[in-house]
C-alpha cells in the first residue's frame, strides 16, 4: 500500500452509528499535538484493521509491524523550520508524511537544528541545539 506524503496522522478507530450518520472518533491526542484542528475538513481513508494482533496498542502507541514507523529516531539530528505553535506555546515542525516534531522554546518561522529526544508513534520531541540555521 502506498502512503501519501500528505498524511497528517495514523490511528485506529471504530465506526459507530449516530442516528442518520456514522461517526469515526478522532483521538484527542491527534488534535492536541497539532496534527489536526477543530472545524477543519479532512479526507479520510479507511483500512480494515484485520486481526487483533495487527492493531495499535493504546499503552505503547507503537504501530504494528508492517505499518509506517516514525521517520525519526531518538538522538537523530534534524534541521527544521517551525511552522506553528502548539497549545502550550511549543514550536511545531512537520517532516515526512506530516509527522510532527514538537520543539519547546522555538518560535514560528525559526530555522533550528534539533536533537530528537523522544519518539512516539504520532509525534516526537526535539531539543534545540542551534538556532537560526541557514
C-alpha positions in Angstrom: 0.0 0.0 0.0 1.3 3.5 -0.9 1.1 6.2 1.8 0.7 9.8 0.7 3.3 12.3 1.8 0.3 14.5 2.9 -0.6 12.0 5.7 -1.2 14.0 8.9 -1.8 11.2 11.3 -2.5 7.5 11.5 -4.7 5.9 14.3 -7.1 3.1 14.9 -10.8 3.9 15.4 -14.2 2.3 15.5 -17.2 3.4 13.3 -20.4 3.9 15.3 -23.9 4.7 14.4 -25.4 8.1 15.4 -29.0 8.4 14.1 -28.8 9.0 10.4 -25.0 9.2 10.2 -21.9 7.2 11.2 -19.1 8.6 13.3 -15.4 7.9 13.3 -13.9 9.3 16.6 -10.5 11.0 16.3 -8.3 10.5 19.4 -7.9 13.7 21.4 -4.1 13.4 21.2 -4.2 13.9 17.4 -5.8 17.3 17.8 -3.7 18.3 20.9 -0.3 17.5 19.2 -1.1 19.9 16.3 -1.6 17.3 13.6 -5.3 18.1 13.2 -7.5 21.1 14.1 -11.2 21.5 15.0 -13.6 23.0 12.5 -11.4 21.9 9.5 -12.2 19.4 6.7 -10.0 16.4 6.0 -10.1 13.5 3.6 -10.3 10.2 5.4 -9.1 6.8 4.2 -10.4 3.7 6.0 -8.4 0.5 6.0 -9.7 -2.7 7.7 -7.7 -3.4 10.9 -7.7 -7.1 10.4 -6.8 -9.4 13.3 -6.3 -8.0 16.9 -2.5 -8.7 16.5 -2.4 -6.0 13.8 -4.0 -3.2 15.8 -2.1 -0.4 17.6 -1.9 -0.8 21.4 -3.0 2.2 23.3 -0.4 1.5 26.0 2.6 1.5 23.7 1.2 3.7 20.9 3.6 1.9 18.6 2.4 0.9 15.1 2.3 -2.8 14.5 4.9 -4.5 12.2 4.4 -3.5 8.6 2.8 -0.2 9.5 4.7 3.1 8.9 7.2 3.7 11.6 8.1 7.2 12.8 10.5 8.9 10.4 12.9 9.9 13.2 14.8 8.1 16.0 16.0 9.3 19.4 19.3 11.0 19.1 18.9 11.9 15.5 19.8 15.5 14.4 17.3 17.4 12.2 17.2 20.8 10.6 13.7 22.1 11.0 11.6 25.2 10.2 9.0 25.9 12.9 5.6 26.2 11.2 3.2 26.6 14.1 2.8 26.8 17.8 1.1 24.2 20.0 -1.4 24.9 22.7 1.4 25.1 25.3 3.4 27.5 23.1 5.9 24.9 21.9 7.2 25.1 18.3 5.7 22.6 15.8 7.6 21.4 12.8 6.4 18.7 10.3 8.6 16.3 8.4 7.9 13.2 6.2 4.3 12.2 5.9 3.2 15.2 8.1 4.9 13.7 11.2 5.1 16.3 14.0 8.2 17.3 15.9 7.5 19.4 19.0 10.3 21.9 19.8 9.9 23.6 23.2 11.1 27.2 23.2 11.1 27.6 19.4 9.1 30.3 17.6 7.2 30.3 14.3 9.5 30.9 11.3 12.7 30.0 13.1 15.0 27.5 11.5 16.6 25.3 14.1 18.9 22.4 14.5 17.4 19.9 16.9 18.3 16.6 18.6 15.3 14.3 18.8 14.9 13.4 22.4 11.7 11.4 22.5 9.8 9.5 19.8 6.2 8.4 19.9 4.1 6.8 17.1 2.4 10.1 16.1 4.9 12.8 17.3 8.4 13.4 18.5 10.1 16.0 20.8 13.3 17.7 19.9 15.7 19.9 21.8 17.2 23.0 20.1 21.0 22.7 19.8 21.4 25.6 17.3 19.1 28.5 16.4 18.7 30.3 13.1 20.2 27.8 10.8 20.7 29.0 7.2 
